[in-house]
Amino acid sequence: MSQLNNDIQQNLELFVEQSKKDNRVWGLKNEDGWLACDSSEFAETEVMPFWSDKADAQYHNVEEWADFEVMEIPLDIFVEDWLITLSEDGVLIGTNWNAELEGKEVEPEALAKLYI
């Protein structure tokens, strides 16, 4: 059962805590690449959702996202490579989106600081 709830700040904290403990994050990828969506908070900005638990990522692997696979990213690669590249590209990170697709959208640099 998911630990995610409607408190997006708490879900962000769980994202950092659990991904540190497990040394990985989870995303959705298909033949065209990793899932990215329009931000619900910022106009003309993309956000890439990631989860700290595989089951939470799998929960979203349905309907319009059914052609994606749930993929693991080692935490060191996520923090040291992904967050830098996504920052350069102006892409936000969506952390632990809940069942209603609500989650904190954060700047990659801000997320990286939470791992220090």
GIGIGI-V121154 format. One record per residue. RES is the residue in one small letter. PSI is psi as a letter, one per 40 degrees, with the letter a starting at -180 (none if undefined). NEAR is the number of other C-alpha atoms within 12 Angstrom. Layout:
# GIGIGI-V121154
res=RES psi=PSI near=NEAR
res=RES psi=PSI near=NEAR
This chain:
# GIGIGI-V121154
res=m psi=h near=11
res=s psi=i near=20
res=q psi=e near=24
res=l psi=i near=31
res=n psi=a near=23
res=n psi=e near=19
res=d psi=g near=20
res=i psi=d near=25
res=q psi=d near=22
res=q psi=d near=22
res=n psi=d near=33
res=l psi=d near=34
res=e psi=d near=25
res=l psi=d near=30
res=f psi=d near=40
res=v psi=d near=32
res=e psi=d near=25
res=q psi=d near=26
res=s psi=d near=32
res=k psi=d near=23
res=k psi=d near=16
res=d psi=e near=21
res=n psi=f near=22
res=r psi=i near=26
res=v psi=i near=38
res=w psi=h near=38
res=g psi=i near=41
res=l psi=h near=35
res=k psi=i near=26
res=n psi=a near=18
res=e psi=d near=10
res=d psi=e near=11
res=g psi=a near=15
res=w psi=i near=26
res=l psi=h near=31
res=a psi=i near=24
res=c psi=i near=25
res=d psi=h near=19
res=s psi=i near=25
res=s psi=e near=19
res=e psi=d near=17
res=f psi=h near=16
res=a psi=i near=12
res=e psi=f near=13
res=t psi=h near=23
res=e psi=i near=26
res=v psi=h near=34
res=m psi=h near=38
res=p psi=i near=41
res=f psi=i near=49
res=w psi=i near=45
res=s psi=e near=41
res=d psi=h near=37
res=k psi=d near=29
res=a psi=d near=26
res=d psi=d near=33
res=a psi=d near=36
res=q psi=d near=31
res=y psi=d near=28
res=h psi=e near=32
res=n psi=f near=25
res=v psi=i near=16
res=e psi=b near=10
res=e psi=e near=12
res=w psi=e near=21
res=a psi=d near=17
res=d psi=e near=19
res=f psi=i near=24
res=e psi=i near=24
res=v psi=h near=31
res=m psi=i near=27
res=e psi=i near=27
res=i psi=h near=28
res=p psi=h near=21
res=l psi=d near=29
res=d psi=d near=21
res=i psi=d near=17
res=f psi=d near=30
res=v psi=d near=30
res=e psi=d near=21
res=d psi=d near=18
res=w psi=d near=29
res=l psi=d near=32
res=i psi=d near=24
res=t psi=d near=19
res=l psi=d near=29
res=s psi=d near=25
res=e psi=d near=14
res=d psi=e near=17
res=g psi=f near=22
res=v psi=h near=30
res=l psi=i near=38
res=i psi=h near=42
res=g psi=h near=42
res=t psi=h near=41
res=n psi=f near=47
res=w psi=h near=40
res=n psi=a near=34
res=a psi=d near=24
res=e psi=e near=15
res=l psi=f near=28
res=e psi=h near=25
res=g psi=i near=34
res=k psi=h near=35
res=e psi=h near=33
res=v psi=i near=34
res=e psi=i near=29
res=p psi=d near=33
res=e psi=d near=25
res=a psi=d near=20
res=l psi=d near=31
res=a psi=d near=26
res=k psi=d near=15
res=l psi=e near=20
res=y psi=e near=23
res=i psi=none near=13
